[in-house]
Amino acid sequence: MFLKIHHSPEMGDVVAVCDRELLNTTISHDTMTVTISEAFYGNKPATDEEVRAALKNAGNANLMGERVVNLAIEMGLCTRAGCIMIGKVPHAQIYQL
């Protein structure tokens, strides 16, 4: 997985994580097209433990891919029903209010 933390004093940190094979690809579903870019998801490989630690402390999270979404579900941060599918790729956004 790739992990990047966007720091925002006003909104809290946003943790962006995508599965490794999705980085720098474009996925589509109907009229929606999403580019999974290095600019947003970073280029730093992360272990499951590093992703868990980042998500545990995240104000918000943007997750793209089967592995990272499953990890968030295991942590109790989201449910499968709360995710959307973009093509065959699960996507979750998590907000701490």
C-alpha positions in Angstrom: 0.0 0.0 0.0 1.0 3.6 -0.4 0.4 6.2 2.4 0.4 9.9 2.5 -0.7 12.1 5.3 -2.0 15.6 4.4 -1.7 18.0 7.3 -4.5 20.5 7.8 -4.6 22.5 11.0 -8.2 23.5 10.4 -9.6 20.1 9.4 -7.2 17.6 11.0 -5.0 15.3 9.2 -6.3 13.4 6.1 -4.8 10.0 5.7 -4.7 8.8 2.0 -4.0 5.2 1.3 -4.3 3.1 -1.8 -3.4 -0.5 -2.7 0.0 -0.7 -4.4 -1.2 -1.8 -7.8 -3.6 1.1 -8.1 -1.1 3.9 -7.8 -1.0 6.1 -11.0 -3.9 4.3 -12.6 -7.3 5.6 -13.7 -10.5 3.7 -12.9 -14.0 4.4 -14.2 -17.6 3.5 -13.5 -20.4 4.9 -15.7 -19.6 8.6 -16.0 -17.2 8.7 -13.0 -13.5 8.6 -13.6 -10.9 8.7 -10.8 -7.2 9.0 -11.2 -5.3 7.4 -8.2 -2.3 9.7 -8.3 1.0 9.8 -6.5 0.3 13.5 -5.8 -2.6 12.5 -3.5 -1.7 9.0 -2.3 2.1 9.5 -2.1 4.9 7.3 -3.2 5.9 5.9 0.2 5.2 2.2 0.6 3.7 1.4 3.9 3.2 -1.8 5.9 -0.1 -2.9 7.4 1.1 -1.8 10.8 2.0 1.7 9.5 -1.4 2.1 7.8 -3.1 0.9 11.0 -1.2 3.5 13.1 -2.0 6.3 10.7 -5.7 5.4 10.5 -5.9 5.1 14.3 -4.8 8.7 14.6 -6.6 10.1 11.5 -9.1 12.9 11.5 -10.2 11.8 8.1 -9.2 9.1 5.7 -9.5 8.4 1.9 -9.0 4.8 1.1 -8.8 3.2 -2.3 -8.5 -0.6 -2.9 -9.5 -4.0 -1.6 -6.6 -4.5 0.9 -6.8 -1.1 2.6 -10.6 -1.1 2.8 -10.6 -4.5 4.4 -8.0 -3.3 6.9 -10.3 -0.4 7.8 -13.2 -2.7 8.1 -11.2 -5.0 10.4 -10.4 -2.0 12.6 -14.1 -1.1 12.8 -13.6 2.3 11.0 -16.1 1.5 8.2 -18.4 -1.2 6.9 -18.6 -2.8 3.4 -22.0 -1.2 3.0 -20.5 2.2 3.7 -18.1 1.9 0.8 -18.7 2.6 -2.9 -17.4 0.6 -5.8 -15.7 2.5 -8.6 -15.7 -0.3 -11.2 -14.3 -3.2 -9.3 -12.4 -1.1 -6.8 -13.8 -0.3 -3.3 -13.5 3.2 -2.0 -14.1 4.5 1.5 -14.0 8.0 3.0 -14.0 8.2 6.8 -14.7 11.3 8.7 -14.2 11.8 12.5 -16.7 14.3 13.7 
